[in-house]
Amino acid sequence: MRGKVLTPTKRIRRTPFSSKVEDKVKGVTVYNHMILPTIFKDAEEDCRHLKSEVQVWDVSVQRQVEIVGKDAEKLLGILTPRCVKNMNPNKCLYAPMVNQEGGMINDPVVLRIDEDRYWISIADSDVLLWVSGIAAALKLNVKVIEPSVAPLAIQGPKSRILMKRIFGNEMDYFSYFDLRKLRFGKHTLNVARTGWSKQGGFEIYVEGTEYAHDLWEELFSNGKDLNIRPGCPNQIERIESGLLSYGSDMTIKNSPFECGLGRFCEIDANSTCIGFEALENIAKQGPSKVLRYFDIKGERVPFCHDHWPIFNSKKVGEVTSGIFSSEFNTNVGIGIVEFDYAVEGTKLQVLIDNKLRDAFIRERPFNPKLKPFM
């Protein structure tokens, strides 16, 4: 099916910014029933530009599940093992969501918008149905909806320069995962220092469509001297950086402990969450397999559309995401491997296109840190 044209239907929704990018984009995918750009020039050129300049990403696909009402905090405490009690309204929280077996439902960011109003900013899965069903079954005093919110991600080392031109010097005081309400004309926007890259950046949560195009034009007119471009999440950069993709690197079959997300499971402080007993048992016993990063030798590989089996005389895991990195001059990967083989430097073999390649375990990604702004 590669290279085929995506047929538009009403089930695949456009975004408030579709008209701004559709004549420039070369590749798209479907994510949360919406169009998500994947390539503008080519993956390597897009990656080089992201690492040196500033990009504006239409990530409207990053849908929000809004929980509002008296029992909003109580419901959140049921949905995630992360402790959200008395959540700071000026901070976002990365908060894995699991089912009763401890399997990952999603790995969203939670924002506290008002006292009893929260947004769950989700990856690609139908969280709205999950949250609505739990709220209804428990007869909680909340309303669960998908609001009209279309995030824009401003990413790259020059992103702070651009954002200061729009929102002023307050951008100098944003720490990672900070959340602020900022003015754009007569509108108040929720802005967070977040985004699916490690090149530095922000996310602007655009409510409705009234000012969406004005904001887009303002960003691009202020970014001309910064070599601004429309962009999108880049597979090379995110694999180098160890940023996980729900549905690819982790699914409902994986627990947070397998995915290196155990530090976000504050089960000692949150025994009311779904999956508490399962997570407690996994934490005590330790996972039988864990997520690791891979240095895969040999000629450059195409992007890993299907999982690549990992062997050590027998199958011991799978590479879930892989691609060639020009910066590190090797094939980089993310995958899940049996715990006994997960030690730094362990040599294994990965089967790619019916050929076995040597691969070496890394316990940290190639680019582990968020890069500073210029």
C-alpha positions as CSV (number, residue, x, y, z in Angstrom):
1,M,0.0,0.0,0.0
2,R,3.0,2.3,0.2
3,G,2.8,5.3,-2.2
4,K,-0.9,5.0,-2.7
5,V,-3.1,8.1,-2.6
6,L,-5.1,8.7,0.6
7,T,-8.8,8.9,-0.3
8,P,-10.5,11.8,1.6
9,T,-13.6,10.9,3.5
10,K,-15.7,12.6,6.3
11,R,-14.1,10.2,8.8
12,I,-10.7,11.7,8.2
13,R,-11.0,15.3,9.4
14,R,-9.1,18.3,8.2
15,T,-7.6,20.7,10.6
16,P,-7.8,24.6,10.9
17,F,-4.4,24.7,9.3
18,S,-4.8,22.2,6.5
19,S,-5.0,24.9,3.9
20,K,-1.7,26.3,5.1
21,V,0.4,23.1,4.5
22,E,-1.4,20.9,2.0
23,D,0.4,22.4,-1.0
24,K,3.8,22.0,0.7
25,V,3.6,18.6,2.2
26,K,4.9,15.4,0.5
27,G,3.6,12.8,2.9
28,V,0.8,12.4,5.4
29,T,-0.6,9.8,7.8
30,V,-3.9,9.4,9.7
31,Y,-3.7,10.0,13.5
32,N,-6.7,10.3,15.7
33,H,-9.0,10.4,12.6
34,M,-7.2,13.5,11.3
35,I,-4.5,14.3,8.7
36,L,-0.9,14.6,10.1
37,P,1.9,15.7,7.8
38,T,5.0,13.4,7.9
39,I,7.4,14.8,5.3
40,F,7.8,18.3,3.7
41,K,11.1,18.1,1.7
42,D,12.6,14.8,2.8
43,A,13.1,13.2,6.2
44,E,16.9,14.1,6.4
45,E,16.5,17.7,5.2
46,D,13.5,18.2,7.5
47,C,15.6,16.9,10.3
48,R,18.6,19.1,9.6
49,H,16.3,22.2,9.4
50,L,14.6,21.2,12.7
51,K,17.9,21.0,14.5
52,S,19.1,24.4,13.3
53,E,16.2,26.7,12.7
54,V,12.5,26.9,13.7
55,Q,9.4,25.0,12.4
56,V,5.7,25.4,13.0
57,W,3.9,22.0,13.2
58,D,0.2,21.5,12.7
59,V,-0.4,18.9,15.4
60,S,-4.2,19.3,15.6
61,V,-4.2,15.5,15.6
62,Q,-3.1,15.8,19.3
63,R,-6.7,15.8,20.4
64,Q,-7.8,17.0,23.8
65,V,-10.2,15.1,26.0
66,E,-11.7,17.6,28.3
67,I,-12.9,16.7,31.8
68,V,-14.9,19.4,33.6
69,G,-16.9,19.2,36.8
70,K,-16.8,18.6,40.5
71,D,-15.3,15.1,40.2
72,A,-12.7,16.0,37.5
73,E,-9.7,15.5,39.7
74,K,-11.2,12.3,41.1
75,L,-11.6,10.9,37.6
76,L,-8.1,11.8,36.7
77,G,-6.8,9.9,39.7
78,I,-8.6,6.8,38.5
79,L,-7.3,7.2,34.9
80,T,-3.6,7.4,35.6
81,P,-1.1,6.1,38.1
82,R,0.5,9.5,38.1
83,C,-0.5,11.5,41.2
84,V,-2.6,14.4,40.0
85,K,-3.9,15.5,43.4
86,N,-3.5,19.3,43.8
87,M,-1.9,19.6,40.4
88,N,-0.2,22.9,39.8
89,P,-2.2,24.9,37.3
90,N,1.1,26.3,35.9
91,K,2.5,22.9,35.0
92,C,1.7,20.1,32.6
93,L,2.1,16.5,33.7
94,Y,3.2,13.5,31.5
95,A,0.7,10.9,32.8
96,P,0.5,7.3,31.4
97,M,-2.9,5.7,31.3
98,V,-3.3,2.0,31.8
99,N,-6.0,-0.7,31.8
100,Q,-6.8,-3.2,34.6
101,E,-3.9,-5.4,33.5
102,G,-1.5,-2.5,33.6
103,G,-1.3,-2.2,29.8
104,M,-0.8,1.2,28.2
105,I,-4.0,2.9,27.0
106,N,-2.2,6.1,26.0
107,D,0.7,8.3,27.2
108,P,-0.8,11.8,27.3
109,V,0.1,15.1,28.8
110,V,-2.4,16.5,31.3
111,L,-3.1,20.2,31.5
112,R,-5.1,21.9,34.3
113,I,-6.9,24.6,32.5
114,D,-9.1,25.9,35.3
115,E,-9.9,24.7,38.8
116,D,-12.2,21.9,37.8
117,R,-11.3,21.7,34.1
118,Y,-8.6,19.5,32.7
119,W,-7.4,18.6,29.2
120,I,-5.8,15.2,28.4
121,S,-3.6,15.8,25.4
122,I,-3.5,12.4,23.8
123,A,-1.5,10.2,21.4
124,D,-3.2,8.1,18.8
125,S,-6.0,6.1,20.5
126,D,-9.7,6.6,21.3
127,V,-9.2,7.9,24.8
128,L,-12.5,9.9,24.6
129,L,-14.5,6.6,24.6
130,W,-12.4,5.1,27.5
131,V,-12.8,8.2,29.7
132,S,-16.5,8.6,28.9
133,G,-17.3,5.0,29.7
134,I,-15.5,5.1,33.1
135,A,-17.2,8.4,34.0
136,A,-20.6,7.0,33.1
137,A,-20.0,3.7,34.9
138,L,-19.0,5.4,38.1
139,K,-21.7,8.0,37.9
140,L,-19.2,10.8,38.4
141,N,-20.2,14.5,38.4
142,V,-18.2,15.4,35.2
143,K,-18.7,16.2,31.6
144,V,-16.3,14.6,29.1
145,I,-16.0,16.1,25.6
146,E,-13.6,16.6,22.8
147,P,-13.2,20.4,22.6
148,S,-12.4,22.3,19.5
149,V,-8.6,22.7,20.2
150,A,-5.9,22.5,17.6
151,P,-2.4,22.6,18.9
152,L,0.5,24.3,17.0
153,A,4.0,23.1,18.0
154,I,6.8,25.7,17.6
155,Q,9.9,23.6,17.5
156,G,13.7,24.2,17.0
157,P,16.5,26.1,18.7
158,K,15.2,29.4,17.4
159,S,11.7,28.8,18.7
160,R,12.1,31.0,21.8
161,I,13.2,33.9,19.6
162,L,10.1,33.6,17.5
163,M,7.8,33.2,20.5
164,K,9.2,36.3,22.2
165,R,8.3,38.3,19.1
166,I,4.7,37.2,19.5
167,F,4.2,36.9,23.3
168,G,7.0,39.1,24.8
169,N,9.7,38.5,27.3
170,E,7.7,36.1,29.5
171,M,9.0,33.3,27.2
172,D,12.4,33.7,28.9
173,Y,10.9,32.3,32.1
174,F,9.4,29.1,30.7
175,S,10.9,25.9,32.2
176,Y,10.2,22.5,30.6
177,F,6.5,21.5,31.1
178,D,5.5,25.0,32.2
179,L,2.0,26.1,31.2
180,R,0.9,29.7,30.9
181,K,-2.1,31.7,29.7
182,L,-0.9,34.3,27.2
183,R,-2.6,37.0,25.2
184,F,-2.8,37.1,21.4
185,G,-4.9,40.1,20.4
186,K,-8.2,39.8,22.3
187,H,-7.7,36.1,22.8
188,T,-6.2,34.1,25.7
189,L,-4.2,31.1,24.7
190,N,-2.8,28.2,26.8
191,V,0.9,27.9,25.9
192,A,3.2,25.1,27.2
193,R,6.9,24.4,26.9
194,T,6.4,21.0,25.4
195,G,6.6,19.3,22.0
196,W,7.6,16.0,20.4
197,S,11.2,16.9,19.7
198,K,14.3,17.6,21.8
199,Q,15.3,20.7,19.9
200,G,13.5,23.1,22.3
201,G,10.0,24.4,21.7
202,F,6.5,25.3,22.7
203,E,2.9,24.2,22.0
204,I,0.1,26.7,21.5
205,Y,-3.3,25.3,22.2
206,V,-5.5,27.1,19.6
207,E,-9.2,27.0,20.7
208,G,-11.7,27.2,17.8
209,T,-10.9,28.7,14.4
210,E,-11.6,32.4,14.9
211,Y,-7.9,33.4,15.2
212,A,-6.2,30.3,13.8
213,H,-5.1,31.8,10.5
214,D,-4.1,35.1,12.0
215,L,-1.8,33.3,14.4
216,W,-0.3,31.2,11.6
217,E,0.4,34.4,9.5
218,E,1.8,36.2,12.5
219,L,4.2,33.4,13.3
220,F,5.5,33.2,9.7
221,S,5.8,37.0,9.2
222,N,7.8,37.3,12.4
223,G,10.0,34.3,11.5
224,K,11.2,35.2,8.0
225,D,14.7,36.0,9.1
226,L,14.8,32.8,11.2
227,N,14.3,30.6,8.1
228,I,10.9,29.5,9.4
229,R,9.2,26.6,7.7
230,P,6.1,24.4,8.3
231,G,7.2,21.1,9.7
232,C,6.1,18.0,11.5
233,P,7.3,15.4,13.9
234,N,10.5,13.9,12.4
235,Q,11.2,10.2,12.7
236,I,14.9,10.6,12.6
237,E,15.1,13.2,15.3
238,R,12.6,11.5,17.6
239,I,14.3,8.1,17.4
240,E,17.7,9.6,18.0
241,S,16.1,11.4,21.0
242,G,14.4,8.3,22.4
243,L,10.9,9.8,22.1
244,L,8.3,7.0,22.1
245,S,5.4,6.7,19.7
246,Y,2.3,5.1,21.1
247,G,1.1,2.4,18.8
248,S,4.6,1.8,17.5
249,D,7.0,1.6,20.5
250,M,4.4,0.7,23.0
251,T,0.9,-0.7,22.9
252,I,-1.8,-2.0,25.2
253,K,0.4,-5.1,25.5
254,N,3.1,-3.2,27.3
255,S,3.2,-1.9,30.9
256,P,4.8,1.5,31.7
257,F,7.6,-0.4,33.5
258,E,8.5,-2.2,30.3
259,C,8.6,1.2,28.4
260,G,10.9,3.0,30.9
261,L,8.0,5.0,32.3
262,G,7.9,3.4,35.7
263,R,8.9,6.7,37.3
264,F,5.6,8.2,36.3
265,C,3.7,5.5,38.2
266,E,3.3,6.9,41.7
267,I,1.3,4.0,42.9
268,D,2.3,4.6,46.6
269,A,0.4,7.9,46.4
270,N,-2.4,6.8,44.1
271,S,-4.0,3.5,45.0
272,T,-7.3,4.5,43.3
273,C,-6.0,4.2,39.8
274,I,-7.2,1.6,37.3
275,G,-4.6,-1.2,37.1
276,F,-3.1,-0.4,40.6
277,E,-2.8,-4.1,41.7
278,A,-1.2,-5.1,38.3
279,L,1.3,-2.2,38.4
280,E,2.1,-3.0,42.0
281,N,2.9,-6.6,41.1
282,I,5.0,-5.6,38.1
283,A,6.9,-3.1,40.2
284,K,7.7,-5.7,42.8
285,Q,8.7,-8.5,40.4
286,G,10.3,-6.3,37.8
287,P,9.4,-6.5,34.1
288,S,10.5,-9.5,32.0
289,K,11.3,-7.3,29.0
290,V,12.3,-3.6,28.8
291,L,12.7,-0.8,26.2
292,R,16.2,-0.1,24.9
293,Y,17.9,1.8,22.2
294,F,19.9,0.2,19.4
295,D,23.0,0.9,17.3
296,I,22.4,-1.2,14.2
297,K,25.4,-1.8,12.0
298,G,25.7,-2.2,8.2
299,E,24.3,-0.2,5.3
300,R,21.6,2.4,5.9
301,V,18.1,1.0,6.5
302,P,14.8,2.4,5.4
303,F,12.3,3.5,8.1
304,C,11.0,0.6,10.1
305,H,7.4,0.3,9.0
306,D,7.2,-3.2,10.5
307,H,8.9,-4.5,13.6
308,W,12.3,-6.1,13.1
309,P,13.0,-9.3,15.2
310,I,16.0,-9.3,17.6
311,F,17.9,-12.6,18.0
312,N,20.5,-14.1,20.3
313,S,20.3,-17.7,19.0
314,K,16.5,-17.3,19.7
315,K,14.2,-14.4,19.3
316,V,14.6,-12.1,22.3
317,G,12.7,-8.9,21.2
318,E,11.8,-6.5,18.5
319,V,13.0,-3.2,17.1
320,T,9.8,-1.1,17.0
321,S,11.3,2.0,15.3
322,G,14.4,2.3,13.3
323,I,16.0,4.6,10.7
324,F,19.4,5.9,9.5
325,S,20.9,8.9,11.3
326,S,23.3,11.1,9.4
327,E,24.3,12.9,12.6
328,F,25.4,9.7,14.3
329,N,26.4,7.9,11.0
330,T,24.6,4.7,12.0
331,N,21.2,3.1,12.0
332,V,19.4,4.0,15.2
333,G,16.5,2.1,16.8
334,I,14.1,1.8,19.7
335,G,12.8,-1.6,20.8
336,I,11.7,-4.0,23.5
337,V,14.1,-6.8,24.5
338,E,14.1,-9.5,27.2
339,F,15.6,-8.2,30.4
340,D,18.5,-10.6,30.4
341,Y,19.8,-9.1,27.2
342,A,19.2,-5.4,28.0
343,V,22.7,-4.5,29.4
344,E,24.6,-1.6,27.8
345,G,26.9,-2.9,24.9
346,T,25.3,-6.3,24.6
347,K,25.7,-7.5,21.0
348,L,22.6,-9.0,19.4
349,Q,21.4,-9.4,15.8
350,V,18.4,-7.8,14.1
351,L,16.6,-9.3,11.1
352,I,16.0,-6.7,8.4
353,D,14.8,-7.6,4.9
354,N,15.8,-11.2,5.6
355,K,19.4,-10.3,6.5
356,L,20.9,-10.4,10.0
357,R,22.7,-7.3,11.2
358,D,24.8,-6.8,14.3
359,A,23.2,-4.4,16.8
360,F,24.4,-3.1,20.1
361,I,22.3,-2.2,23.1
362,R,22.2,1.3,24.5
363,E,20.6,2.1,27.8
364,R,20.2,5.8,26.8
365,P,19.2,7.3,23.5
366,F,21.7,8.9,21.1
367,N,20.5,12.4,21.9
368,P,19.2,12.1,25.5
369,K,18.9,15.8,26.5
370,L,16.6,18.6,25.6
371,K,18.8,21.1,23.7
372,P,19.1,24.7,24.9
373,F,17.6,27.5,22.9
374,M,19.8,30.0,21.0
